[in-house]
């Protein structure tokens, strides 16, 4: 009864109308992932959420996963302490169906089965995170059947600038780093390095069926699972003239962590060293803007299991070469984007297998009726050397009805290909075919309140078959549907309220509920700016029914609420300090049965801008 009352109350609040962004701020927010070219967010038909630099700097999220978890329609699970394997679910679709980009470079690990390794993404050097929901294969190809998460790192500003930060807190956690940049009219150079070092806590905990369930790792005498992460990046660019420029970037993610298995405490170790590089050349003239690029993603993982004195290696490479041209017309109110790309995917080590992909794509966007009507269409043809050719598309429409009231709808087709591990590992099968999906959403938005209905069907879903103990295609159609409500408003003087609610139905081809998807979730946050130089925030999330196994089997891992808080203090124009407390009321919960979550913990930090 209490849960129903709470849900009803939140839904009522969400329907209480008022303001999120002013028209002016909508003009200034630009996105790149909705159509693979830069657009104002008000001109995008896709259902999209933005996490800004200001959000990150005020909330002091511990990780990218924490930031994403504030968005309606997104939830996550984690296998324990800092750096443990984490999965992000977007409208019920798991990580392997979400294309993740860092400055346009693919972050999906070709050597695994779970998509992007979210657990190693640092939050410090990020300018903006774009989350585009729904099928996006018509623009981006495979791995984008659920949507796209585009992470944009900070850029150099005119002049010489820098910042440095330090944080210390629970679990002997130390975070520190810096960012330096210099930019002139002719060139720019930016470098950053950020380090995290923590003792962590035991990833393994007693399962819900155990009499020890509810006890922390220190109460059970379990060893801590530590984590270290060093992320460094370099970005540079040179303007030959007003029409021609070149940009390069290189990012290294070097991480080490201890991890536990599902059966008990252990001393397993993992080392990850991933690298991401790009070089792009852009030409602008009176007719079009053309971009030529080369990108490379290197994934290198090593796992050591002392109990068996064995080591597993995973080494993969993705190379991508692309050409695209944006041609504006109708006095700049419309554009057509033409492009082609070529990608190779290689899984080295014992598999030593690879495949390649060639693609052509086209996107057209028009604004009519004094820019009140926006229609966007995309079409893409992909050819693989190991799979049948795929043609996917997307169409979207947005209609501004009155003032800031608008309605929108999108429909897209998509597909996901099996990874090389799916195909050729001990648990793989060469007979796996790409899965296909269709999705649509319908939304309405007005001055800070939005409501969206979404519906996705996946045919021949690729998953692990517990009967054959191998990966394969599941016959039939899985259905994921639901709705999202969001509300953001200055409710009182100097007080900002943020609420969202998601209802999800996720079922396989037999009508059985998919595992680890919450049927309901509520996000909430209150910000207060009424005291000079201070900012106070309280935020959190309620998770409804969720089960560890299919069709409500296994442990129930939902029905809990977690609260967090942050206090920011502007010491002067240069220095800012903060104190944050995670899991304010020390709630005991598990997102995956048998794996720990963070207990109440506190962190204090200082940042300097110069």
N, C-alpha and C positions, 0 to 999 in steps of 0.2 A: 504494500500500500504506500509506504513512504517513497519508494522509487517512483511510482506512478505520479504521486503528488509533485515530486521534484521535477520530473520530466514535464509535467503540465505547466508548472510555474515558469520553467525556462522557456518553453514554447510561447507562453503568453508574453513574456518579456521581449522575446525576439520579434513579436508582431506589433510592438509598440512604436514604430517609426521614428526616425530622425537621421542625423547626418554622419556620414563617414568621411568622404573627401569633398572638398569644395571643387567647383569646376576648374579653378585655377590649378589646384594640385594635380588633378587628373591630366591637365595639359602637360605638366612637367614630368610625369612618370612615363618612361619608355621601356619597352620590353623587346626582346629579340627572338624568343623561343616559340612564339605563337605561330609565326609564318617563316622563320629562318631569315628574317630581316628586321630592321629596327622600325618600330611603330609606337605611336602614342597609345597608352593603355585604353583610352576611351574609344579608339578605332578598332580594337580587337574584339572579334565575335566570340572567341573561345572563352570557356569558363576558366579564369585564371586568378591566382592569389599571389601576392607579393609580400616578401619579408624584406624590409628596407634596412639600410645601415643603421638608421636611428633605432629601429626595433631591437637590433642586435646589441647596440651599445647601451641601451637603457635596461634591457632585461638580463644581459650577461648570461646568455644561454651557455650551458656547459658543452654543447656539441650541436652539430647541424641537425641531428635527430631531434634534440630537444626543441629547436626552433621549428622544425617541420611539424612537430606534434601539436603546435598551437593552431594549425590550419584545419578548418572543417573538412571532414572526409579522409583525414590522415590519422593513422595510429601506428604503433610499433610494438615489436617484441624484442627481447634481448636475452642472450644466454649468459647473463651475469654481470661481472664487474666492468670497469672501464676497458675499452678495447675489445670486449667480447663480441662475437658475431651478432649483428642486429639486422632485423628485417623491418622495412617500412611498407605499410599497406595503404594504397591509394584507392579509395572507394572499393575496398575489399580485394583488390589485385595486389599480389605480393611484389617484392622488389624486382624480380627478374622480368616483370612486365612493365617496368618504369625505366625509360631512358634517362640516365643522369649525365649531365655535361658539366665540365669545369672550363669556363671561358670557351665553350664550344667544342671541347675535346671530350671524347667518350670516356666515362668512368666505369662502365659496366665491365666486370672482370670476365674475360673470355674463358678463363681456366676453371671456373666454378659453375655452380648451378643456381646461385642466389642473386645474380645481378651485381649491383654496385656495393662495395664494402663501405657502407655508411659509417661504421664504427670508427674509421680512421680519418674522417673529415673534420678538420679543425674549423672553428667558427671565427677566428680572430681577423682574418684578412679578407673578409667578404663584404662586398658593396651591396649586393642584392641577390635574393633567391627568388626565382620565378617558378611557379608550379602551374603547369598547364594540364588540365584534367580532360580525360576522354581520349579516344583513339587518335593518335597523331602519326600513324605510319604513312599517311598520304603526304606528309612533309618530311619526316625523319627516317622512315623505313622501319626495319625490325627493332624490337625491344621497346617500342613506344606505344604498345597497344593499350596501356592504362593511362599514359600521359608522359610528360617530360618535366624533369626538374633541372633547371639551368642555374648553376651557381656562378656568379660573376664576381671575380676578385676586384679589389680596389685598384683604381687607376691613378696615375700621376696627375697632380694639379700643377698649374703654372707656378714657377718658382721652385724653391727648395723647401721641402716639408718632411716631417717625420713624426713618428709617435713611438712610444715605448710603454710597455705594460708589465705588471707583475701581480700575481695572485697567489695566496697561500690559504690552505684550509684543511678540512677533515681528510683523514686517510693519508696525512702527510703529503697532500697534493701541492705541487709547485708548478705554476705556469708563468712563463715569461717570454717576451719577444719584442721585436721592433720592426718598423717599416720605414724605409727611407726612399725618397723620390726627388727627381729634378726634371723639370720640363721647361723647354723653350718653344719658340714658334717653329723651330726646325727639328727638334728631337726630344725624346723623353727616355728616362731610365728609372726603374723602380725595383727595389729588392726588399724581401721580407723573410724573416725567420722566426718561428714560434716553437717553443718547447713545452711539453707536458711531461711531468714525472710524478707518479703517484704509487703508493703502496697498494691502493685499492682495497677490496674485500673479497672474501671467498665467493667465487662464482657459483659453486655448488651449495645447495641447501637441501634440507629434508623435503621430500615431496609431500603433497597434501595428504596422502594416505598414511604418512608416517606419524608416529606418536611424538616425534620431535618437531613436527611442523609448527611454525610460529617462532622458533628460536633463531637468533642470528648466528653467523659463523663463529664469532668469538665465544659464544655460549657453548658451541659444539666442539670447540678446539680445532677448527678448520684453519688451514693456512690461507693467507691473503694472496690474491692474484693481482700482481702489480702490472703497470702499463707505462710505457714510454713512447712518446711520439715527437719526432722532429720534422716539421714541415717547412720547407724553404722554397722560395719562388723568385724568379727574375723575369721582368717584362721590359721590353725596349721597343722603340719605334723611331723611324726617320721619315720626315716629309721631304721628298725630292723637290716638290713644288706644290701649288694649291690643288693639283689634280692627282698626284701620285704619292703613295706612301707605302711603307713596309712595316710590319709588326712581327715581333717574335716573343715567345714566352716559353719558360721551362719550369716545371714544378716537380719537387721530389717529396714523397711521403715515406718516411723511414720510421717504422713502428715495431716495438717488441712488447709482447704480453704473455702472461701465464694464463692458462685456461683449464677448465675442468670438463670432464665428460659427463654423460647423463647418469652414470652409475655411482659416482662418488668423487671425493676430493682427490686431486692428482697434481703432479708437478709438470704437466705438459707445457711446452713453450712454443711460441710462434714468432716468426720474424717476417715482416712485410717491407718490401722496398719497391714502391711503384713510382713511375716517372711519366710525365705528360708534357709533350712538346708540340709547338705549332709555329709555323711561319706563314704569313699571309701578305699578299700584295693587292692593293686596292687602287683602281683607277676611276676617277670621276670626270665626266664631261657633261655637256649640255643634254645629251641623249640618255645616258644610263650610268649606273655605278656597277663596276665589275670587280669581283673578288676571286683571286686564285689562292688556294691554300693547300698546305701539306700538314698533316697531324699524325702524331704517334702516341700510343698508349702502351706502356710496358708494365706488366704485372709479374711480380716475383714474390712468391710465398714459400716459406719453409716451416714445417711442423716437426717437432721432436717429441717422441713418446718414451720417457725413461723406463716405464714399466716393461716395455718390450724392446727397448734400445733400438727403436726404428725411427726413420725419418722419411717424410713425404715432401716432394718438391712439386711446385706448380709454377710454370714459367710461360707467360703468354704475351703476344704482341698483336696490336691492331694498328695497321697503317691505313691512312685515309687521304685521298687526293681529291680536291673538289674545285669546281668552277661554277660560279653563279653570277647572274646579271639581273639587276633591278632596273626596270624601265618604267618611269612615271608617265602618266598621260592624263588627259582631261584636267589640265592646269594643276597637276599635282594631287588631284583628289582621288586618283586611282593609280594602281601600279600592277605590273606583271613581273613575276620573278621566274626566270628560266635557269636551270642548272643541271649539272651532272656530277656524279662522284663515283669513285672506285675505292673499295675497301678490301683488305686482306685480313683474315683472322687466323692466328697460328697458336696452337697449344704444343709447346715443345716437351722436353723430358721424355718419359716413357711413351707418351701417346704419339708425338711427332706427326701431328695431323694438322691440316689447314683447309680453309675454303675461302673463296673470294666472292665479291658482290659488285655488280655494275648497276648504275641507276640513272634514270632521267626523271626530272620532276618539274612541275609547273604550278605556280600559285598566282591567282588573279584576285584583286580586291578592288571593289568599287564603292564610292559614296554617292548617294543620290538624295534628292529632296532636301536641299540645303544641308547636307551632311547628317541628316537625321536617320537615314537608312544606310546600313553597311552590309555588304554581301561579300563573302570570301569563299573561293573554291580552290581546292588543291587536288592534284593528280600526280601519282608517282608510279613508275614501272621499275621493278627490281629483278635482276637476273643473277642467279647463283649457279656456281658450277656443280653443286651437290643437291640442289633442290629445284622444284619447279619454279618458273617465273611467277612473280606476284605483282598484281596491279591493285593499288589501294587509293582511296580518295577521301576527301573531307569537304563538307560544305557547311557554312555557318552564316547566320543572319542576326543582326542586332538592329532594333528599332527604338529610337528615342521618341517617346510619345509626348511627354510634357516635362519641361524643366529638366530634372535629373532622373526622371522615371524612364526606364528602358526595359525591354524584354529581349531575350536572345534565345537562340536554339542552334544546336550543332549536331551533325551526324557524320560518323566516320567509320571506315573499315580499316582493319589492322591485322597484323600477323606477328608471331614470334617464332624464330627459328631455334632449334635445339643447339645447345653449346657443344663444342667438341668433346667435353667431358660427358655430356648426355649420350653422345654417339659412340665413343670409342673406349671409355673407361671400363673397368671391371663391372660396374653397375649400369653400363650403357647398352644401347642397342642401335645398330646401324639402320634399323627399319623405322626409326622415329621420323615423323613428318612435321613440318611447321604447323602450329595451331593458328586458327584464324578467329577473328572477333569482329563484332559490330557493336557500336555504342551510340547513344544519343543522349542529349540533355536539354532541358528547357528551364530557363531561369527568368526571374524578374528582380529588378534592383531599383531602390529609390532611397536616396539620402541616408545611406548607412545601413539599410535593411536589405537583405537579399534572401531569396528562396530559390533552390534549384532541385529539380528532379532528374535523376540519372538512371540509365538502364544499359547494361552490357551483357552480351551473349558471347561465350567462348566455345568454339567447336574443336574437338580433338585436343583438349587441354594436355599439355606436357606435364607429367608429374611422376612421382616415385610410386611404383606399384608394390605394396607390401606382400602381395601373393607371389610375384616372380622375383622380388627383391632387385628389380631393375627399373630404370626410367623408361617411360613409354607414353604413348598417346592414350588418353581415356576416351572411349567412344561416347558420343553424345554431346549434349550442350549444357554447359554450366551457365547459370544466370546470377548476375550481381546487380542489384537495384536498390534504390533508396532515395533519400532526400537530405539536403543540407539547408540549414537556416543560419544566418549570421546577422549580428547587430552590433554596431559600433557608434557611440554617441557621447558627446559632452553632456552628461546628465545634470551636473551641478557646476557651479563656478569652480574652475580648476580641477574638475573631476571627470575622468574619461572611463566609460564602461565598454567592455568588450565581451560579447557572449556568442557562442555558436553551438549548434546541436546537429548531430548526424544520426540518421536512422538507416540501418543497412540490413538487407537480406542477401545472403551469399550462399547459394546452393549448387551442388554438383548435378550431374546428369540424372541422378536418381532422386533428386529432391532432398538430399541430405545436406545439412549445414556444413560448410567448410570450416576447418579448424582455425582457431586463433583469430577469428574475426569478431569484434565486439558488435553486438546488435544495436547498441546505442552508446553514444558518447557525448559529453557536454564539456566544452571548454569555457573558461571564464577568466576575466582579469579586470582589475580596477587600478587606475593610475591617479595619483593626487599630486598636484603641482603648486599647492596653495602656500607653501612656506618657501621664502626666498632661498635660492641655491640648493633646495632639496627636491627630490622626486621619490615618492613612495609607490610601490607596486605590490599587489597581491594577485597571484594567478594560480591556476590549477586545472585539473581535469577529473571528470567522473567517467568511469568505464562501466558499462552495463554488462549483461550476460555475455560470457565468453568462455569457450571450452578448449582444452588442450588437444582434443581429438575430433574427428569427423562425427557429425550427427550427434552432438552433445555427449560425446564419450570422453573419457579421461577427466582430469581435474577441472573444476570450475575456477577460472583464473580472472574473473571479472568482479563486478559489484564492489568497487572501491573508489574513493576520492583522495587525490593527492593535492596538497596545497604547497605553494612556494611563495617566497617574498624577497623583495629587493629594496634597498635604500641607496640612492645615489646622492652624492654631495659634491657640488662644484666648489673646490677650494679657491680657485682663481681661474683666469683664462687659460692657464697652462695645465693645471693639475685637477684631476677628478678622482674621487675615492668612492668605493661602494662596499656594501655588505650584503650578501645574499644568503638565504637559508633555503635549502631544498628539503622537500618532504617535512614541512613545518611541524606537523603533528605526529611524526615518526610512524606513519602507517606501514604495517607489514603487508606486503602483497608480492605476487609473482606474475610476470607476464608470460613465462613459460614454466610449466610445472618442474620443480627441482632446481631452478636457477634464481639467484638472489637479485634483489633490486636495492637501490641506494636507500639507506636509512636516513634519519635526520642528519643533515650535515651543513656546515657553515663555511663560508669563504669570504675573505676580505681582499680587496684589490685596489691598485692605484694605477692611473694612466696619465701620461704626459703627452701633450701635443705641442710640437714646435715647428 
